[in-house]
Amino acid sequence: MRIKQPHIPYISNKIALDLVNSKFLKAVNGIEPIKALVTELISALVKKEKQLDEKVNDIINEQETEIDLMQIDRKNMFWLLKKKLADEYGILMNYEDRYNALSHDILDKLIDEDLINFSVSENKVRNVIFASLNSYLKSYEKIEDDVYEKISNYKRKLVPGSEEFDLVYEKLYEEELKRRGML
């Protein structure tokens, strides 16, 4: 599952909370520097993937007449090109591999910045990071569905995309994350 920009703060928070709440790790300077570092690393990954997507779209747009003439499915062409260019951008196409590598990067940076102390193997700490990331990504669609359902039950109908809708959505989303212990 792909990480979306609006979810980065929530994912960062979940990872930081899970690390701090583990019995074998101590946050040297508290939770905020951990969240900031995780946010920075995830944002960089999302930015790289966005740049790759933009490059692929540019190529497809340049070759649009040929694609139309050959009756090639644009979606399949997108994924084929993305797969071909992924190494150039440092993007792993398999999400599990990508998030495993991200877990390694997060732990390495936390150690380099001396933000954590732990009394177990690095692998155990990496597993906490990966599990946090994975559990958030698996549950956020369910959380979004629950939030949309709550919004649909409002007496006054909110228009998706409006400022009011976005504010209510954000509030309900955060409440749902708190209820699930993710915030």
BELTAPE-V463290 format. One record per backbone hydrogen bond with DSSP energy under -1.0 kcal/mol. CO is the residue of the C=O (numbers start at 1). NH is the residue of the N-H. If there is no record, write none. Layout:
CO | NH
CO | NH
This chain:
4 | 7
5 | 8
7 | 11
8 | 12
9 | 13
10 | 14
11 | 15
12 | 16
13 | 17
14 | 18
15 | 19
16 | 20
17 | 21
24 | 119
26 | 117
31 | 35
32 | 36
33 | 37
34 | 38
35 | 39
36 | 40
37 | 41
38 | 42
39 | 43
40 | 44
41 | 45
42 | 46
43 | 47
44 | 48
45 | 49
46 | 50
47 | 51
48 | 52
49 | 53
50 | 54
51 | 55
52 | 56
53 | 57
54 | 58
55 | 59
56 | 60
57 | 61
58 | 62
59 | 63
61 | 64
63 | 67
64 | 68
65 | 69
66 | 70
67 | 72
73 | 77
74 | 78
75 | 79
76 | 80
77 | 81
78 | 82
79 | 83
80 | 84
81 | 85
82 | 86
85 | 89
86 | 91
87 | 90
94 | 98
95 | 99
96 | 100
97 | 101
98 | 102
99 | 103
100 | 104
101 | 105
102 | 106
103 | 107
104 | 108
105 | 109
106 | 110
107 | 111
108 | 112
109 | 113
110 | 115
111 | 114
115 | 28
117 | 26
121 | 125
122 | 126
123 | 127
124 | 128
125 | 129
126 | 130
127 | 131
128 | 132
129 | 133
130 | 134
131 | 135
132 | 136
133 | 137
134 | 138
135 | 139
136 | 140
139 | 143
140 | 144
141 | 145
142 | 146
143 | 147
144 | 148
145 | 149
146 | 150
147 | 151
148 | 152
149 | 153
151 | 154
159 | 162
162 | 166
163 | 167
164 | 168
165 | 169
166 | 170
167 | 171
168 | 172
169 | 173
170 | 174
171 | 175
172 | 176
173 | 177
174 | 178
175 | 179
176 | 180
177 | 182
178 | 181
